[in-house]
Amino acid sequence: MTSSSFKFFAVAVVVALSGHSFAADASATPSAAATAKTSHKVAESISIDRLVQKIYANSPLNTAVLRKALVDANPKVITGNPQQRVKAGTDIVVPDHGEIVRVTLTPFAAAAQEAQDHNPGARDYQARKQWVRFP
């Protein structure tokens, strides 16, 4: 995969995932001070993992990543223990799924791009000329 096609692929994945909101009530970011927040009122007492499954129903991200985003957005309410229950009537801040995806995948895309940039030999015939060939 060439460098430009990799960049296009990485950007396309991040844009595609961040442009689609997986929950109607999720629109705040994991960094609580950065942007506007959306609050969600918990209807009934529910565990953190059930809450994550309810809010981000179709998310391809790992439950632990989504749980950490909720913990970061609500440090006084949620401890991070998957078995913790949030009481009915509690207002919590719900981070935007697209922002969680962007924050989670950006370091991996940058590392993959850096690895691709440091291996120009695979694309360059003159560099491959010295490679060992097997029959």
C-alpha positions in Angstrom: 0.0 0.0 0.0 1.5 3.3 -1.0 1.8 6.2 1.4 -0.9 8.3 -0.3 -3.3 5.4 -0.4 -2.6 4.6 3.2 -3.3 8.2 4.2 -6.5 8.2 2.2 -7.6 5.0 3.8 -6.8 6.2 7.4 -8.6 9.5 6.9 -11.6 7.7 5.2 -11.9 5.3 8.2 -11.7 8.1 10.8 -14.2 10.3 8.9 -16.6 7.5 8.2 -16.7 6.4 11.8 -16.7 9.9 13.3 -19.4 11.2 10.9 -21.9 8.6 12.0 -23.3 9.0 15.5 -24.1 5.5 17.0 -26.4 7.0 19.6 -29.0 9.7 19.4 -28.0 11.2 22.7 -24.2 11.1 22.4 -22.6 14.3 21.4 -20.0 15.4 24.0 -16.3 14.7 23.8 -14.1 12.6 26.1 -12.1 15.7 27.1 -14.7 17.4 29.3 -13.3 20.9 29.0 -12.9 20.9 25.2 -16.4 21.3 23.8 -20.2 21.3 24.6 -21.5 18.3 26.4 -24.7 16.3 26.1 -26.2 14.9 29.3 -28.2 11.7 29.6 -30.6 11.0 32.4 -30.4 7.4 33.6 -34.0 6.0 33.7 -33.4 3.0 35.9 -30.5 1.7 38.0 -28.1 0.1 35.5 -24.5 -1.2 35.4 -21.8 0.7 33.6 -21.3 -2.0 30.9 -25.1 -2.1 30.3 -25.1 1.7 30.0 -22.3 1.6 27.5 -24.1 -1.1 25.5 -27.3 1.0 25.6 -25.7 4.3 24.6 -23.3 3.0 22.0 -25.4 0.1 20.7 -23.7 -0.4 17.3 -20.2 0.8 18.2 -17.3 -1.2 16.8 -15.1 0.0 19.6 -14.2 -2.2 22.6 -16.4 -1.8 25.7 -13.4 -1.0 27.8 -12.6 2.0 25.6 -16.1 3.3 25.7 -16.3 2.7 29.5 -13.1 4.7 29.9 -14.6 7.6 27.9 -17.6 7.6 30.2 -15.3 7.5 33.3 -13.2 10.4 31.9 -16.4 12.5 31.2 -18.0 11.7 34.6 -15.2 11.2 37.2 -17.4 12.0 40.2 -20.2 9.6 39.2 -18.5 6.7 37.5 -15.5 4.9 39.0 -14.7 2.6 36.0 -15.7 -0.6 37.8 -17.8 -2.6 35.2 -20.1 -3.8 38.0 -20.8 -0.4 39.4 -24.4 0.7 39.1 -25.6 4.2 38.2 -28.7 5.2 40.2 -31.9 6.1 38.4 -32.3 9.8 37.8 -28.5 10.5 37.6 -27.4 12.9 34.9 -24.3 11.8 33.2 -22.2 13.4 30.4 -22.1 11.3 27.2 -19.1 11.7 25.0 -19.6 11.8 21.2 -18.8 8.5 19.6 -17.0 10.2 16.6 -14.7 12.0 19.0 -13.9 8.8 20.9 -13.1 7.1 17.6 -10.9 10.0 16.5 -9.0 10.1 19.8 -8.6 6.3 19.9 -7.5 5.7 16.3 -5.3 8.7 15.6 -2.2 7.4 17.4 -2.4 4.1 15.6 -2.9 5.8 12.2 0.1 8.0 12.9 2.3 5.1 14.0 1.3 3.1 10.9 2.1 6.1 8.6 5.5 6.5 10.3 6.3 2.9 9.8 5.2 3.2 6.1 7.4 6.3 5.7 10.5 4.5 7.2 10.2 1.6 4.7 10.7 3.1 1.3 12.6 0.1 0.0 9.5 -1.9 -0.7 8.4 0.7 -3.3 11.9 1.5 -4.7 13.3 -0.9 -7.3 16.9 0.1 -6.7 16.6 -0.7 -3.0 14.9 -4.1 -3.8 17.6 -4.9 -6.3 19.9 -6.0 -3.4 17.3 -8.1 -1.7 17.7 -11.9 -1.4 15.5 -13.8 -3.8 14.2 -17.3 -3.3 13.1 -19.6 -6.1 
